[in-house]
């Protein structure tokens, strides 16, 4: 989980790493936008060889929700 959080946090340029943990509601972050959503989709595909889509992002609230998709 920690590796996933680190990979997730790397997609953000201005948000401090300390802002991220498994319960972070990522859509509430000031920096969150559609480009970061695409970066998250690409990161999950590249790092974990799992394909998720925009609907998966919409349904997820926390970083842990996305992690569960990766580990499912």
N, C-alpha and C positions, 0 to 999 in steps of 0.2 A: 504494500500500500504506500509506503514512504517513497519508493521509487516512482510510482505513478503520480503522487502529489508533486514530486520534484519535476517530472516531465511536464505535468500540467502547468506548474508555475512558470516554467521556462517560456511558455507561449506569451507571457505578459511582460511588457517592457518596463512599465512604471509602477507596478504593484509589488511591494516587498514580499519576499518569500514567507516571512512570518505571518502574512495574512491568510496563508493557505493551510488548511488541515482537512481531514475527512468530512467535517461537517460544514465546511465553507459553502455558502449559497452563492455559487460563482456568478449567477446572473445579476446579483446585487452589487458586484464590484464595479467601481466607476469606469474601469478600462474595458469592461465586457462589451463586445460588439460582434457583428456578423463575421468580421474578418478573423477574430480570435476563435469564434466557433468553428470556422473552416480550418484553422490551424490545429485545433483540438482534434477534429475528425482526422486530419492528415497525420498527426502525431500518433494517434491510437492505431491507425492503419500501419504506419511505418514501424513503430516500436513493438506492437503486440499482434500484428497481422490479423486484426479484427476490423471488420467494416461496420461502422455506425453511420447514421444519417442525421439530417436535421430534426426529424421527428424524435429520435432518441435523445438529442440534446434538449428539445422542448419538454420532453417528459421528465428529464432529470432535474433535480433541484440542487443537489450537493455533489461535491467531487466524489463522494462515496457511491452515489447513485451511478455515476459513469464507471467507476471502478468495478462495480458489480456486473456491468455489461461486458467488460473486458475479461473478467474472471468466470463468466457464466459458461 
